[in-house]
Amino acid sequence: MANKEEKVRMEGTITKSLPGTQFLVELDNGHEILAYLAGKMRKYYIRVLLGDRVTVEMSTYDLTRGRIVYRHKKGQSPPPPPGEDAKSESS
């Protein structure tokens, strides 16, 4: 079986809402990308509004598009990257 390619995860802020659950997201490095809402976020009706902090996954092939995979709550630190064990941090 082929390995999945690594995704680039970045954080940003929603700047504009577009039709079809698409959003313009300004990344922390200043770039603006077109991002769509991930399927699990649609399934569980997680709302994303203007000004929300989000985590976006991007392919290494096209860094102008991405998928919104997490909406940060106010005052919350970002989640650890996938595959990292939470117990290793507390040791």
WOLIN-V357988 format. One record per pair of residues at least 12 apart in sequence whose ideal C-beta (glycine too) atoms are under 8 Angstrom apart, sorted by the first residue. I is the first residue (numbers start at 1). GAP is how many residues later the second one is. If there is no record, write none. Layout:
# WOLIN-V357988
I;GAP
I;GAP
This chain:
# WOLIN-V357988
5;54
5;55
6;54
7;50
7;51
7;52
7;53
8;49
8;50
8;51
8;52
8;55
9;46
9;47
9;48
9;49
9;60
9;72
10;17
10;18
10;19
10;45
10;46
10;48
10;56
11;16
11;17
11;42
11;43
11;44
11;45
11;61
11;67
12;13
12;14
12;15
12;16
12;21
12;41
12;42
12;44
13;12
13;13
13;38
13;39
13;40
13;41
14;34
14;35
14;36
14;37
14;38
14;40
15;17
15;35
16;34
17;32
17;33
18;16
20;16
21;15
21;16
21;21
22;12
22;13
22;14
22;15
23;12
23;13
23;14
23;25
23;45
25;29
25;31
25;41
25;43
27;29
31;32
33;23
33;25
33;30
33;31
33;32
33;33
34;30
34;31
34;32
35;19
35;21
35;30
35;31
35;32
35;33
36;30
36;31
36;32
37;30
37;31
38;29
38;30
38;31
41;27
41;28
41;30
46;25
47;24
48;20
48;23
52;19
52;20
53;18
53;19
54;14
54;16
54;17
54;18
55;13
55;14
55;15
55;17
55;23
55;24
56;12
56;13
57;12
